[in-house]
Amino acid sequence: MGVVFTDGPVWQEQRRFCMQHLRKLGLGSRSMEAHIEEEARDLVASLHRRSNGGLTAIPMHDVFDICVLNSLWAMLAGHRFDLDDQRLVDLLDIVHKCFRMIDPSGGLLNQMPPLRFIAPRHSGYTNLMTHLNRIWNFLRVSIYDHRKSFNADNMRDLIDLFYARWKHQNARTTHLLKICILYMLLYPQVQRRVQDELDRCVGTDRQPTLQDRRSLRYLEAVLMEIQRHATIAPSGIPHKALKNTVLMGHTIPKGTTVLVSMWSLHRDVQHWGDPEVFRPERFISDNGNIKQDDWFMPFGI
């Protein structure tokens, strides 16, 4: 759903992550073909059993759903379902109902989205969310099981890979927050100025919100400077060359692991002038706005 129902940078990141790791897990390979062959054999056996050897008619509108899902579910969650598993039969029925309700060619909510606010029950929005929550609950069970048995040295499927990435990003965020506290202790004059800006722009009667971000320019500059000065991921995330490349006279063969030295980028003397100095003002322009810098890449490339 993160790939289908999002767009922009989130869609690009999710799609790139999924395609990269699905190929590693067997998408388009011989192992994927073996899964499909197994599902085909089970489907033929199920049809033979349900039709009483060809003597009983079988509705064909949904006979392929579970076997197609199983071919993908083996990569997504590391296991498959029996073709007559009632849990999955019920789940697929819910999925079909959801898609009918949001059908772009005629779904009421798609034609008139504001109805979900005006008449959520009569427009079907309440019913849709009930169905979607049942789907999410089904997925949460699988995710919870993966969390309990997770082993970083044995990536079994896409859920494991997503969980590993989430843990990495969560740990990085937690570490960054600790670094921010440290910098406020090391630079009390910066801390006082941040507090003054918060008191002036937000006040003391409520918590800051994302809507306040545009007015908290010094705080924004402080966060940027902390990420530049600390550079908690000095070598960034590994990538690889997708084709043979020549960079500044150096030949980089296809498939070569490529790392970006974030530390060198953030501590370049010629660009920053005084990179060893913690100075949030470097990210504030003469007119008081946040100044973007192409050399500032806290999250890598």
Buried (B, 14 or more C-beta within 10 A) or exposed (E): EEBEEBEEEEBEEBBEBBEEBBEEBBBEEEEBEEBBEBBEEBBEEBBEEBEEEEEEEEEEEEBEBBBEBBBBBBBBBBEBBEBEEEEBBEBBEBBBEBEEBBEEEEBBBEEEEEBBEEEBEEBBBEBBEEBBEBBEEBBEEBBEBBEEEBEEEEBBBBBBBBBBEEEEEEEEEEEBEEBBEEBBEEBEEBBEBBEEBBEEBBEEEEEBEEEBEEBBBBBBBBBBBBBBBBBEBBEBEEEEBEEEEEEEEEEBEEEEEBEBEBBEBBBEEEEBEEBEEBBBEBBBEEEEEBBEBEEBBBEBE
